[in-house]
């Protein structure tokens, strides 16, 4: 998706949420603690795999968008029609349009804005959200300013290289330290270096297996991690 397409979609989402949620002077939504899910779900699944018989009931499950951009863009375009689907679930993770450090900063920030505007539309329809920690270069984390501290957050590790040491884990750990989530859901593979850093910080986190792994191994929806 091009920058112009992202801008067009963002304009549409802004109009859908305007008057139902507060925005700052730059057009970014301002979230309140009551907008966020507070209880642990028993399951977490991508929108594409939500109908599988491996998934627990909707009222115990959080939907996420750790999918390819083609699938994610489809969800943006169909958001008004999909609202009744999201309302059936315990909560929904803020979308995950791809953001990489080598993208133009303007494109990174536009993707983050689109993700947050999608969340604003969910909130406007009384759907509990889970904040997605996705960001790009360090400066883009300034756009977390309208997210309350100590709310539930989610990260996706699929497609990411594991940290080689504590130094390489620092950008992610610093981001989590800045957000200070009350609970952290991690979708996908384990990263033992990140685990150790989160334990040091005292973060309450749980890993949720990705659907492909679960379907192959018939694994549990999540694995609880001990908090140090």
N, C-alpha and C positions, 0 to 999 in steps of 0.2 A: 504494500500500500504506500502511496506517495504522501508527501507532506500535505499537499492540497486535499487529498482524500481524507486524511486524518483531521484536518481543520474543518472540513465539511461535516464529518461525523460528529466532531466535538461541538460544533454549533447546534446540531440537531439535539444532542444529548443535553446541552445547556438549556435549550428551550423546554425540554421535557421536565427538567428539575427546577426551573426558575419559579420562585414563589413558594416552593415546598421545602427548600433547604437554603441555608445562608451561604453566600459567596463572598470572597474577599475582593479587594479593589482590582486585582489582576484576573478575576474570573475563575479562581480555583475554589472548589467547594470547601466549606468548613464543617468538619465532622464533630459530632458530640459523642460522649461515651455511650449514651443510650442507643446509638445507632449500631453498636457492635454486639456480636454474639459474645456471651460471657461463659457459657457452659461448654465443656468438652463434648464434641460429637463422638459417636461411636464409629463413624465411618466417614470417609472422604473419597470422592470420586469425580472424575472429569465429566463435563456435560455430555460428551460423546458416549460414555460408557454407563450412563446412569440407569439404563433399563436392564442391565445384566442381573441375573438371578443370584449373583454373588454378593450383591450390594444389600446392605441392611435397609430397613424402612426409611422413607424420606424424612420422617420426623426425627430421625436419629442421625441423619447424614448431612454433610456439608458438600455443596457443589463447588468445583474449582475449574479453572480454565488452563491447566498446564497441558496445552495442546499446541498443535502447529498454528501459525498465523492465519492460514486459510480458514481453519475451523473457527478461530477466534473472531476474525472479521465478519464471518457469517452471523455470529451471535450479536455483534454490535448492530448490524443492519436489521436483525430480527428482534431486537430488544423489546419493543412495545408488545409484540405478539407473544413473547416468551415470559412476560411477567407472571402469568398464572402458574407457570411451571416453577419458577423460582419461589413463589409464595408457598409452595407445598413443602419446601425443605427447611431444615433447622436453620440454615444460614448459607451464604454464598461468599466465596473468596473474591476479592477484587480482581478483575481480569488481568491477563498476563501477555499483552502485546509485547513482542520481543524488543528488548532494549540492549544494545551492546555498546561497549566502551569506544569502539571505533566509528560509531555513527556520529554524524554532525550533532553537536550539543542541542541545536534547535529541534532536531528530529527526536532525540531522546526525551526532551522535555514535552514535546507534543504528544508522544506516546504515553508518558506518565499522566498528562492531563486527561487524555482520552480514557485511560484506565480509571482515573478517579471520577470522571464525569459519569461513567457507566455505573460506578458505585453510588453516586449521588441519585441517579434515577432509581436504583434499587431502594435506597433509603426513603425516597419520596413515595415509594409504594409499600412502606412498612416492612421491608425485608431486612433482616439482620445481616450484617456484613462482617467479614474477617479481612483485615488489611493485608495486602500483598506487599512484601518487602522489596519487590523488584525495583531496581534503579539502574543508573548507568555510571558515569564517572562521578567522583566524589561530590562535585558541586551540585549534582541533581538531587542529592538528599535534602537540600533546602526545601524541596517541595513536599516534604513530610511535615512541614510546620503546622498544617491545619489538621493533623491527626493527633488526638489526645494520647498522652503517654499512658501506659498500663492498660492497653486494650489487647484483644486477641489478634495475633498476626499469623501469617503463613508464608513459607518460603518453598520454592520448588528447586530441587537439586538435579532433576533429570537433565542430561546433556551437559552438565557442568563437570569440570575436572575437580577431583578431590584436592584439598589443600595438601601441599607437600610438607609444610611445617607451620608453626604458629604465626610466622611473619606473613606467609601467603594467605592465611585465614583472617588477617587483621582487617581488611576492608569490610568483609561481611560482619565480623564480630563488632566492629565500631558502629556499623549501621544498626545492629540489634541493640547495642548499648544505648544508642541515641533514642531509639523507639521505646525501649524498656517495656516490652510486651508483658502482659499479665500471663499469657499462655502463648506458646509458639508451636504451630503445626508445621511439620516438614514433610513434603510430599516427595517420595522417591528414595534414592539410595542413601546409605549412611556415609558420613564423612567423620571418621574417628577424631581427626584433629579439631574439627569444628565442635564435635561433641564435648571434647575436653575443655574447650574454651567456654562453651555455654555452661558447663558444670561449674567452672570457676566463677562465672557471673551469677550463678544461682538461678538461671532461667528455667522455668517449668516448660519442658518441651516434649513432644511426642512425634515419632516418625509414623507416617502412614504409607504403606507400600503402594507403589504405582500399580495400576490395574493390570498391566502386562505381567508383572511379577506375580501378582495374586492369582491370576488366571492359570499360570504355569505351576505354581506351588500350592495353590489353595491355602494361602497364608492368612493369618488374622488381619483384620482391617488396620490395626496399629500395633506398635510395640512401645510400651511405656519405657521412658528413660529415667533413671534415678537422678534426682537433683542433688548435687553435692551440698 
